[in-house]
Amino acid sequence: MMSIILLSIVSFCIIGFLYLGKKSNNELDEYQSKAESFVNSIFENETYKPEVKTERAYGIPYFSLSFSDSENKNHAQSNGLISLFCERIEELCEDIKPRGERFDATMAVNIISEED
């Protein structure tokens, strides 16, 4: 009888961990989809579009915005496109409070060029 109870508890824990992992991946997929949508709308009039990749560290999403070269990266920076992307990311993640503080997209968005 005790082994059946123990087996039930272990099974419940495994199912719970699998569910939480799937939920976490679904949230990450949603962040990725929205970040790609932001890139498409912000850079729609540009001849280039950076690639965006969303990952998670310590339960908090972070984003990499990759440009093909430093010229495109500098153009986006000087024209406020990167700032606009960061603003949209802050709006997307406004409910996330790392260490009880406001989510700061400038800390969660990594801007790189393939030349760097």
CORJO-V420883 format. One record per helix or strand of 2 or more residues. SS is the DSSP state (alpha for helix, beta for strand). FROM is the first residue (numbers start at 1). TO is the last residue. If there is no record, write none. Layout:
BEGIN
ss->(SS & SS)
from->(FROM & FROM)
to->(TO & TO)
END
This chain:
BEGIN
ss->(alpha & beta & beta & alpha & alpha & alpha & alpha & beta)
from->(2 & 51 & 60 & 70 & 81 & 98 & 105 & 109)
to->(42 & 57 & 67 & 78 & 92 & 100 & 108 & 113)
END
